[in-house]
Amino acid sequence: MVEEQHRFPCPSCGADMRFDPGQNRLICDFCGHTEVVEKGIEKYAEPIRELDFEAALSENLLPHEIEEVRISPCPNCGAQIEIHEKDHATTCPFCATPVVTDTGLHRQIKPQGLLPFLLDEPQAHAAMNKWMGRLWFAPSGLTEYARKGRKMNGVYVPFWTYDADTRTKYSGQRGDDYYTTETRTVNGKTETYQQRHTRWTHASGRVKRFFDDVLILASNSLPRKHTDALEPWELKSLKPYDPNFLAGFNAEGYQIQLDEGFENAKKVMERQIRRDIERDIGGDHQRISSMDTVHSDITFKHVLLPIWLAAYRYKGKSYRFVVNGQTGKVKGERPYSAIKIAFAVIVVALIVGGIAYYAEYMQ
């Protein structure tokens, strides 16, 4: 299989062109030449095709659904970084660690779709700076370093989406509240009150639900809490995979395999199924004793979602900030300044002391 190269030389000067976020075009930063990415809006009229889960596990996908990419693992965080042929070294966009080229090719399921970047790097940086401006207890040195530091990296991060029909047989208990009138004596006086009780009865049944596009992170390079905080993603705006959108950006290969990703998806589905069961049981309270779920007609997509990422090293520690490449939503690791915290404690103590002194003086 021939490795697919995501390089787009400018027809005017030969320099590499890059995708221009929000403009749907390739642009050459050296001579200004531009080319529209889409050959026609009808190119994206057809929906992205789901792939069969069982066929993928049996390695029976069609040849055009598989690709070989040149990937180097980061020695620090383990990110699977796609490196182009002419590059011999790079810096990991997730933790700022130098990465040397791995000459091996990696066979993987080709992405079916992606969300193109809508925010460019200055817009993402502005969103990050605004977010950091609200972190009063962050060290001033770090915030200044981040604001004046190197540019953010645009990374297409891999995700799986899963569709599945589910049918669940359950057993449990239904709790219905009822009240009795009781009496009690308080301070020598007898009074009545309503005492709540719960009557539990056996419950069993079946529920079914179709799950569409359960989104699961396919990377270990970023904390799940970071990527979850960037939701929601407009998955209905997914474009069929086109290497043009990758021009000028990093792309990460998936680390979480398809079957492992589905195990994570089943946990997401289970939370919703439990809510369905509780509604089916009814009553005021519900207890679920057992639930047996059958998943069928499972399909999936490998998709790439756009994240602007900054990894800064400050006083020997690495701090990461991520920005949703479509909406500008920000999440990051929050360091704390001991000096600022101590100053805040002193200020609060002085205010409290001042209030106490004033109250005593006024007596």
Secondary structure, 3 states (H helix, E strand, C coil): CCCCCCCCECCCCCCECEEECCCCEEECCCCCCEEECCCCHHHHCCCCCCEEHHHHHCCCCCHHHEEEEEEEECCCCCCEEECCCCCCEEECCCCCCEEECCCCEEEEECCCEECCCCCCHHHHHHHHHHHHCCCCCCCHHHHHHHHHCCCCEEEEEEEEEEEEEEEEEEEEEEEEEEEEEEEEEECCEEEEEEEEEEEEEEEEEEEEEEEEEEEEECCCCCCHHHHHHCCCCCHHHCEECCHHHHCCCEEECCCCCHHHHHHHHHHHHHHHHHHHHHHHHCCCEEEEEEEEEEEEEEEEEEEEEEEEEEEEEECCEEEEEEEECCCCCEEECCCCCHHHHHHHHHHHHHHHHHHHHHHHHHC
